[in-house]
Amino acid sequence: MTRFSSFAAFGLLLVQSLVTASPQPCLNGLCSYTRLNITSQQVSRELGPQLSHGSSIYGPDDPRFANATARYQAYQSPTIKMVVQPASEADIPKIVKYSNANSIAFLTVNRAHGLTATLGKFSGMQIDMGLLRDITIQKGGKTGIFQGGTYDGQVIDYLYDHGYVTTTGSCACVGMLGPGLGGGHGRYQGFYGMISDNIVKLNVVLHDGQAITVSEQSNPDLLWAMKGAGHNFGIVTSFELKIYPRIVDTWYFKNYVWKQDKLETMFSELNKLRARANGTRELAVNYGTYGVNSTISTTEAVIWWSFTYAGPQHEAQQYFDAFDKIPAEYVEDGNIPYKGIPDATGSGVDQPLCAKGFEHVHSTTYLDTWNVTSQRDVFNLFQSKITEQPLVAGSIIMLEDYSTIGVKAVDSKTSAFPWRNRNLLTVTAVNFPPNSSLDAFATEWATQTLDLFNQGSGGLAPSTYVNYAAGNEPIEQMYGGSLQKLRSLKARYDPLGKFNYYNPITPAKHGN
């Protein structure tokens, strides 16, 4: 009897395989077999009627496809076969269940600024969050509800116009949740901590399409994990975030451009400033780049540096006197409303830093102080590389110094974010129009620069901000001391690895 049952089971599997191979329709969209060649038209016919009015499903033959799939990072980008744009949060569980039933991989996309090369392993359906951008300030003005498609510039403007602020990322073009699920550095972190530190509640769709609430009262272990490694666990359809009264009317910004011979003086003064202003939340961020400014030279790199201060110039000026004494090629400053700061400091929605369609072969690390000797070595390498290969002359080295007062004030046990005590961020971005013949050159340069930064770190162990990761770093450098617990939660909440495309939390190797 047992043997007969085994043969019967084999026969049923054979019949199912034959059915799967034939062009039979999946009338209710709940098929339990793989459909390798399913088209966007089929998905539209089957899934479309289940979704709310205003939703869209389309493929490469649709005129909307190119814009919907355009990405900031053209290096190792995902393969998108179709786009589903839900018009309601309630659509997302249905999309996930349909995708699972038909063995279609899915990737949630908001503003498409993911840098990591691990996204290049994806092939399947893009869930586009672009229609889910509602913001609701809660009664009492302590928190706001933000849908999963909201982005930094939108949030900054909306809250400012209603008398509030919150921590967002610095680039206005980037989605809120992209940075926020990995920590989320930003200009207000000196006051209120990172984006993730301000999350009160997440509405999440899990790998199987189950919709759950994640908060201190419901699934608190998952809340901990998603505040630092959230890309690994689910789709956030909306979230509740702390907001704060807008107590500063204007911010002061000051941008300088210096030639390379001022590098040592500038970084010496920056280190003095860090020691002097260590307890000053108002000096929110100073950051800069090495790069080519064609108005000064088309071949020689220069140093661009920007400071922002939460308050008027007469309060801020004491911090800039030393920099005013360094002869500059260009200085620009002003007191403006906070919502104008991204445009004034090079990170507005329509500025080059946000442009899509370029390869960005990069590397990144945290530091605790600026090593002047290392900075000279990094700059000289930058100059030699753009001289050797002019096609990469659009590259930059980005160096960021945010106030960390609010970040360090948060108990490290409250989130999976592992690098709360680190101070400075570096990003080497070798930028160029898509050209695979330059990839090896770019990778070598990015690696060499990373080595220079780490060699000058004073023995600081290498660490990686997960949102800036290239994707080739050891996983321990991304998730630090949180990794063991994260692995356990990953096995529980995403056992099939449906969310394994953004710097995935992988199982420990044998013996580890």
C-alpha positions as CSV (number, residue, x, y, z in Angstrom):
1,M,0.0,0.0,0.0
2,T,2.8,2.4,0.9
3,R,4.5,1.7,-2.4
4,F,1.3,2.3,-4.4
5,S,0.9,5.6,-2.6
6,S,4.4,6.7,-3.5
7,F,3.8,5.9,-7.2
8,A,0.5,7.7,-7.0
9,A,2.2,10.8,-5.5
10,F,4.8,10.7,-8.3
11,G,2.1,10.5,-10.9
12,L,0.3,13.5,-9.4
13,L,3.5,15.5,-9.5
14,L,4.1,14.5,-13.1
15,V,0.6,15.6,-14.0
16,Q,1.1,18.9,-12.2
17,S,4.4,19.5,-14.1
18,L,2.7,18.9,-17.4
19,V,-0.1,21.3,-16.4
20,T,2.5,23.9,-15.4
21,A,4.2,23.6,-18.7
22,S,1.0,24.2,-20.7
23,P,-0.4,27.7,-21.2
24,Q,-3.3,27.3,-18.8
25,P,-4.6,30.5,-17.2
26,C,-4.4,31.1,-13.4
27,L,-8.0,32.4,-13.2
28,N,-8.0,33.4,-9.6
29,G,-4.4,34.4,-9.3
30,L,-3.8,31.8,-6.6
31,C,-1.9,29.1,-8.5
32,S,0.5,27.0,-6.4
33,Y,3.0,26.3,-9.2
34,T,5.8,28.1,-10.9
35,R,5.0,30.2,-14.0
36,L,8.4,31.1,-15.4
37,N,7.2,33.0,-18.4
38,I,4.3,34.8,-17.0
39,T,3.8,38.2,-18.6
40,S,2.8,41.6,-17.2
41,Q,-0.4,41.3,-19.2
42,Q,-1.3,38.0,-17.5
43,V,-0.5,39.5,-14.1
44,S,-2.6,42.5,-14.9
45,R,-5.6,40.3,-15.9
46,E,-5.3,38.1,-12.8
47,L,-4.1,40.4,-10.1
48,G,-5.4,43.7,-11.4
49,P,-9.1,43.0,-10.4
50,Q,-8.0,42.3,-6.8
51,L,-6.4,45.7,-6.4
52,S,-7.9,49.1,-5.6
53,H,-8.9,51.7,-8.1
54,G,-6.0,53.6,-9.5
55,S,-3.5,50.8,-9.2
56,S,-1.4,49.9,-12.3
57,I,0.4,46.9,-13.6
58,Y,2.7,47.1,-16.6
59,G,5.8,45.8,-18.3
60,P,8.6,47.0,-20.6
61,D,6.3,47.7,-23.5
62,D,4.5,50.4,-21.5
63,P,5.7,54.0,-21.9
64,R,5.8,54.4,-18.1
65,F,8.2,51.6,-17.6
66,A,11.5,53.4,-18.3
67,N,10.8,56.2,-15.8
68,A,9.4,53.8,-13.2
69,T,12.5,51.6,-13.3
70,A,15.1,54.4,-13.6
71,R,17.6,54.1,-10.7
72,Y,20.3,56.2,-9.1
73,Q,22.6,53.3,-9.1
74,A,23.2,51.8,-12.6
75,Y,26.0,49.5,-11.4
76,Q,24.7,45.9,-10.6
77,S,21.1,47.1,-10.8
78,P,18.1,44.8,-10.4
79,T,16.3,43.2,-13.3
80,I,12.7,44.4,-13.4
81,K,10.3,42.4,-15.5
82,M,7.1,44.2,-14.5
83,V,5.9,47.0,-12.3
84,V,3.0,47.0,-9.9
85,Q,2.0,50.3,-8.5
86,P,-0.6,49.9,-5.6
87,A,-3.0,52.8,-4.9
88,S,-3.7,51.5,-1.4
89,E,-1.8,50.0,1.5
90,A,-4.3,47.2,1.5
91,D,-3.2,46.2,-2.0
92,I,0.3,45.1,-0.8
93,P,-0.7,41.9,1.1
94,K,-2.6,40.9,-2.0
95,I,0.4,41.5,-4.3
96,V,2.7,39.6,-2.0
97,K,0.3,36.6,-1.8
98,Y,-0.2,36.6,-5.6
99,S,3.6,36.8,-6.2
100,N,4.3,33.9,-3.8
101,A,1.5,31.7,-5.3
102,N,3.1,32.3,-8.8
103,S,6.7,32.1,-7.7
104,I,7.4,35.7,-8.7
105,A,10.2,37.5,-6.8
106,F,9.2,41.0,-5.6
107,L,11.2,44.1,-4.7
108,T,9.7,47.2,-3.0
109,V,11.0,50.5,-4.5
110,N,10.3,54.0,-3.5
111,R,12.7,56.6,-5.0
112,A,15.2,54.0,-6.3
113,H,18.4,55.2,-4.5
114,G,19.6,51.9,-3.2
115,L,23.4,51.8,-3.7
116,T,24.3,48.2,-2.8
117,A,25.4,45.7,-5.5
118,T,23.4,43.0,-3.8
119,L,20.3,44.4,-5.5
120,G,21.8,43.2,-8.8
121,K,20.8,39.6,-7.7
122,F,17.1,40.5,-8.0
123,S,14.9,39.6,-11.0
124,G,11.2,39.9,-10.9
125,M,8.4,42.3,-10.0
126,Q,8.9,45.8,-8.7
127,I,6.3,47.0,-6.2
128,D,6.4,50.8,-6.7
129,M,5.4,52.8,-3.7
130,G,5.0,56.1,-5.6
131,L,1.3,56.5,-5.0
132,L,1.5,56.0,-1.2
133,R,2.7,59.4,0.0
134,D,0.1,60.6,2.4
135,I,1.1,62.4,5.6
136,T,-1.1,62.9,8.6
137,I,-0.1,64.9,11.7
138,Q,-1.6,63.2,14.7
139,K,-3.8,65.1,17.2
140,G,-1.5,66.7,19.7
141,G,1.4,67.1,17.3
142,K,3.7,64.5,18.9
143,T,3.8,62.1,15.9
144,G,2.8,61.9,12.3
145,I,1.7,59.0,10.1
146,F,3.7,58.7,6.9
147,Q,2.9,56.2,4.1
148,G,5.7,54.1,2.7
149,G,6.3,56.1,-0.4
150,T,7.1,59.4,1.4
151,Y,10.5,61.0,0.7
152,D,12.8,63.4,2.5
153,G,12.1,66.6,0.6
154,Q,8.3,66.1,0.8
155,V,8.4,65.4,4.5
156,I,10.7,68.4,5.2
157,D,8.4,70.7,3.3
158,Y,5.2,69.4,4.6
159,L,6.2,69.4,8.3
160,Y,7.9,72.8,8.0
161,D,4.7,74.4,6.5
162,H,2.7,73.0,9.4
163,G,5.2,74.1,12.1
164,Y,7.1,70.9,12.7
165,V,10.4,69.1,11.9
166,T,11.8,65.6,12.3
167,T,15.0,63.8,11.4
168,T,15.2,62.8,7.8
169,G,18.0,61.9,5.5
170,S,20.0,64.9,4.1
171,C,19.3,64.3,0.4
172,A,15.8,65.7,-0.4
173,C,15.4,63.2,-3.3
174,V,15.8,60.0,-1.2
175,G,12.9,58.1,0.4
176,M,12.3,58.2,4.1
177,L,12.3,54.5,4.7
178,G,15.4,53.6,2.6
179,P,17.7,55.4,5.1
180,G,15.3,55.0,8.1
181,L,15.3,51.2,8.1
182,G,19.1,51.3,8.2
183,G,19.4,54.0,10.8
184,G,19.1,57.2,8.9
185,H,21.7,60.0,9.5
186,G,20.4,63.5,9.0
187,R,20.7,67.2,10.0
188,Y,18.4,66.9,13.0
189,Q,20.1,63.9,14.5
190,G,22.0,66.1,16.9
191,F,18.7,67.1,18.5
192,Y,16.5,64.0,18.1
193,G,18.6,61.0,17.0
194,M,18.4,59.2,13.7
195,I,15.2,58.4,11.7
196,S,15.0,55.0,13.2
197,D,15.3,56.4,16.8
198,N,12.0,58.3,16.2
199,I,10.0,55.3,14.9
200,V,6.9,54.6,17.1
201,K,5.1,52.1,14.9
202,L,5.5,50.3,11.6
203,N,2.7,48.7,9.6
204,V,4.5,45.8,7.9
205,V,3.6,43.1,5.3
206,L,5.6,40.0,6.0
207,H,7.0,37.5,3.5
208,D,3.8,35.5,3.3
209,G,1.5,38.5,2.8
210,Q,0.5,38.8,6.5
211,A,-0.1,42.4,7.6
212,I,1.1,43.1,11.1
213,T,1.7,46.1,13.5
214,V,5.2,46.5,14.8
215,S,5.7,48.6,17.9
216,E,6.8,48.3,21.6
217,Q,3.5,46.7,22.3
218,S,3.2,44.4,19.3
219,N,6.2,42.4,18.0
220,P,8.8,44.5,19.9
221,D,11.6,42.2,18.8
222,L,10.9,43.0,15.2
223,L,10.7,46.7,16.0
224,W,14.3,46.4,17.4
225,A,15.5,44.6,14.3
226,M,13.8,46.9,11.8
227,K,15.4,50.0,13.4
228,G,18.8,49.3,11.8
229,A,18.2,46.2,9.6
230,G,14.7,46.7,8.4
231,H,15.2,46.0,4.7
232,N,15.6,42.3,5.7
233,F,12.2,41.8,7.3
234,G,9.2,43.1,5.4
235,I,7.5,45.8,3.4
236,V,6.6,48.9,5.5
237,T,3.3,50.3,4.1
238,S,3.2,53.2,6.6
239,F,4.9,54.3,9.8
240,E,4.3,56.5,12.8
241,L,7.2,58.9,13.6
242,K,7.9,61.4,16.3
243,I,7.8,65.0,15.2
244,Y,8.8,68.2,16.9
245,P,7.8,71.9,17.0
246,R,9.7,74.1,14.6
247,I,11.5,76.2,17.1
248,V,14.2,77.6,14.7
249,D,12.9,80.0,12.0
250,T,16.1,80.1,9.9
251,W,19.3,78.1,9.4
252,Y,22.6,79.6,8.4
253,F,24.6,77.8,5.8
254,K,28.1,78.5,4.5
255,N,29.8,76.8,1.5
256,Y,33.5,77.1,0.6
257,V,35.6,76.0,-2.3
258,W,39.3,75.6,-1.7
259,K,42.1,74.5,-3.9
260,Q,44.1,71.4,-2.8
261,D,47.0,73.4,-1.3
262,K,44.6,74.4,1.6
263,L,43.8,70.8,2.5
264,E,46.1,70.4,5.5
265,T,45.0,73.8,7.0
266,M,41.4,73.0,6.4
267,F,41.4,69.6,8.1
268,S,43.5,70.8,11.0
269,E,40.8,73.5,11.6
270,L,38.0,70.9,11.2
271,N,39.6,68.8,13.9
272,K,39.8,71.8,16.2
273,L,36.2,72.6,15.4
274,R,35.1,69.1,16.3
275,A,36.8,69.4,19.7
276,R,35.3,72.8,20.3
277,A,31.8,72.2,19.1
278,N,31.4,68.7,20.4
279,G,28.5,69.7,22.6
280,T,26.8,72.0,20.1
281,R,23.6,70.5,18.6
282,E,23.1,73.6,16.5
283,L,26.2,73.0,14.4
284,A,24.1,70.2,12.8
285,V,26.4,69.0,10.0
286,N,29.5,69.9,8.0
287,Y,30.3,67.8,5.0
288,G,32.2,68.1,1.8
289,T,33.6,66.6,-1.3
290,Y,36.7,66.2,-3.4
291,G,35.7,66.7,-7.0
292,V,36.1,68.7,-10.2
293,N,34.4,72.1,-10.4
294,S,34.6,73.1,-14.0
295,T,34.1,76.8,-13.2
296,I,37.6,76.6,-11.5
297,S,39.3,73.8,-13.5
298,T,38.3,71.0,-15.7
299,T,41.3,68.8,-14.7
300,E,42.3,69.7,-11.2
301,A,40.1,68.6,-8.3
302,V,39.1,71.0,-5.6
303,I,37.6,70.8,-2.1
304,W,34.0,71.8,-1.6
305,W,32.8,72.1,2.0
306,S,29.5,73.1,3.5
307,F,28.4,74.0,7.1
308,T,24.8,74.3,8.4
309,Y,23.8,75.8,11.7
310,A,20.4,75.7,13.3
311,G,20.1,79.4,14.0
312,P,21.1,82.9,12.8
313,Q,24.5,83.9,11.4
314,H,25.5,86.0,14.4
315,E,25.3,82.9,16.6
316,A,27.1,80.7,14.0
317,Q,29.9,83.0,13.0
318,Q,32.2,82.1,15.9
319,Y,32.6,78.6,14.4
320,F,33.5,79.9,11.0
321,D,36.1,82.6,11.7
322,A,39.0,80.2,11.3
323,F,37.7,79.0,7.9
324,D,37.1,82.5,6.7
325,K,40.9,83.1,7.1
326,I,41.7,80.3,4.7
327,P,41.8,81.9,1.2
328,A,38.9,80.4,-0.8
329,E,38.1,80.3,-4.5
330,Y,34.4,80.8,-3.7
331,V,32.2,81.4,-0.6
332,E,28.4,81.4,-0.5
333,D,26.3,81.8,2.6
334,G,22.9,82.8,3.9
335,N,20.1,82.6,6.5
336,I,17.2,80.7,5.1
337,P,14.2,78.6,6.2
338,Y,15.2,75.0,7.0
339,K,13.3,73.6,4.0
340,G,15.6,75.5,1.7
341,I,18.8,74.0,3.2
342,P,19.0,70.9,0.9
343,D,19.0,73.1,-2.2
344,A,21.5,75.5,-0.7
345,T,23.9,72.8,0.3
346,G,23.9,70.6,-2.8
347,S,21.4,67.9,-1.9
348,G,18.1,69.2,-3.3
349,V,15.7,67.0,-5.3
350,D,16.9,68.3,-8.7
351,Q,20.6,68.7,-8.1
352,P,23.4,66.6,-9.6
353,L,23.9,64.6,-6.4
354,C,20.4,63.1,-7.0
355,A,20.8,62.4,-10.7
356,K,19.9,58.9,-11.9
357,G,21.4,56.7,-14.5
358,F,25.1,56.7,-13.5
359,E,27.3,53.9,-12.3
360,H,28.5,54.5,-8.7
361,V,31.3,52.0,-7.8
362,H,32.0,52.9,-4.2
363,S,33.4,52.1,-0.8
364,T,32.6,53.5,2.7
365,T,33.6,53.4,6.3
366,Y,33.2,55.2,9.6
367,L,36.0,57.2,11.3
368,D,36.4,58.9,14.6
369,T,38.6,61.8,13.5
370,W,40.1,63.3,10.3
371,N,43.6,62.0,9.7
372,V,45.2,64.9,7.8
373,T,47.9,62.7,6.3
374,S,45.4,60.1,5.1
375,Q,43.3,62.9,3.6
376,R,46.3,64.1,1.6
377,D,46.9,60.6,0.4
378,V,43.2,60.1,-0.6
379,F,43.2,63.4,-2.4
380,N,46.4,62.7,-4.3
381,L,45.0,59.3,-5.4
382,F,41.8,61.0,-6.5
383,Q,43.7,63.4,-8.7
384,S,45.9,60.7,-10.2
385,K,42.9,58.5,-11.1
386,I,40.9,61.2,-12.8
387,T,44.0,62.3,-14.7
388,E,44.7,58.7,-15.8
389,Q,41.1,58.1,-16.8
390,P,39.1,61.3,-17.6
391,L,35.9,59.3,-18.2
392,V,35.6,59.1,-14.4
393,A,36.2,62.8,-13.7
394,G,32.6,63.1,-12.3
395,S,33.7,61.0,-9.3
396,I,33.7,62.4,-5.7
397,I,35.0,61.6,-2.3
398,M,32.3,62.5,0.2
399,L,33.1,63.2,3.9
400,E,30.3,63.8,6.5
401,D,30.4,65.0,10.0
402,Y,26.9,65.1,11.7
403,S,26.3,66.2,15.2
404,T,26.1,62.9,17.2
405,I,24.7,64.3,20.5
406,G,21.1,63.1,19.9
407,V,22.3,59.8,18.5
408,K,24.6,58.9,21.4
409,A,21.9,59.9,23.9
410,V,19.7,57.0,22.7
411,D,20.2,53.6,24.5
412,S,22.0,51.3,22.0
413,K,19.9,48.4,23.2
414,T,16.8,50.0,21.7
415,S,17.7,49.2,18.1
416,A,19.8,47.0,15.9
417,F,21.8,50.0,14.6
418,P,25.3,49.0,15.6
419,W,27.5,52.1,15.1
420,R,26.0,54.7,17.5
421,N,29.4,55.7,18.8
422,R,31.1,56.4,15.5
423,N,31.5,60.0,14.4
424,L,32.4,60.5,10.8
425,L,31.4,59.0,7.4
426,T,33.4,58.6,4.2
427,V,32.1,57.6,0.8
428,T,34.3,57.0,-2.3
429,A,32.0,57.2,-5.3
430,V,33.6,56.5,-8.7
431,N,30.9,57.9,-11.0
432,F,30.5,57.5,-14.7
433,P,27.9,56.8,-17.4
434,P,27.3,53.1,-17.7
435,N,30.5,51.5,-19.1
436,S,31.4,48.1,-18.0
437,S,35.0,48.5,-19.3
438,L,35.6,50.9,-16.4
439,D,34.3,48.7,-13.6
440,A,37.6,47.1,-12.8
441,F,39.4,50.4,-12.7
442,A,36.7,51.9,-10.5
443,T,36.7,49.0,-8.1
444,E,40.4,49.1,-7.7
445,W,40.3,52.8,-7.0
446,A,37.4,52.5,-4.5
447,T,39.3,49.7,-2.7
448,Q,42.6,51.6,-2.6
449,T,40.8,54.6,-1.1
450,L,39.1,52.5,1.6
451,D,42.4,51.1,2.5
452,L,43.9,54.6,3.0
453,F,41.0,55.6,5.2
454,N,41.3,52.5,7.3
455,Q,45.1,52.7,7.6
456,G,44.7,56.2,9.0
457,S,41.9,55.4,11.4
458,G,44.1,54.9,14.4
459,G,43.3,51.2,14.7
460,L,39.6,51.7,14.6
461,A,37.9,48.4,13.4
462,P,36.4,48.8,9.9
463,S,32.6,49.5,10.0
464,T,30.0,50.0,7.4
465,Y,26.8,52.2,7.4
466,V,24.4,49.7,5.8
467,N,22.8,52.3,3.7
468,Y,26.1,53.2,2.1
469,A,27.4,49.7,1.7
470,A,28.8,48.5,-1.6
471,G,27.5,45.0,-0.8
472,N,30.9,43.3,-0.8
473,E,31.8,44.1,2.8
474,P,31.8,41.3,5.5
475,I,28.4,41.1,7.0
476,E,29.9,41.7,10.5
477,Q,31.0,45.2,9.4
478,M,27.4,46.1,8.5
479,Y,25.5,44.7,11.5
480,G,28.2,44.5,14.2
481,G,27.2,43.2,17.6
482,S,23.5,42.9,16.5
483,L,24.2,40.2,14.0
484,Q,23.6,37.1,16.1
485,K,20.2,38.3,17.3
486,L,19.3,39.5,13.8
487,R,20.1,36.1,12.3
488,S,17.7,34.5,14.8
489,L,14.9,37.0,13.9
490,K,15.6,36.7,10.2
491,A,15.0,32.9,10.4
492,R,11.8,33.5,12.2
493,Y,10.3,36.4,10.2
494,D,11.7,35.7,6.7
495,P,12.5,32.0,6.6
496,L,12.4,31.8,2.8
497,G,14.6,34.8,2.2
498,K,12.0,36.9,0.3
499,F,13.8,40.0,1.5
500,N,17.3,39.0,0.7
501,Y,18.2,41.7,-1.8
502,Y,19.4,44.6,0.3
503,N,22.6,43.6,2.2
504,P,21.0,40.4,3.4
505,I,21.4,38.9,6.8
506,T,22.8,35.5,5.9
507,P,23.2,32.5,8.1
508,A,26.4,32.0,10.0
509,K,29.0,29.9,8.2
510,H,29.8,26.5,9.7
511,G,32.0,27.0,12.8
512,N,31.0,30.6,13.3
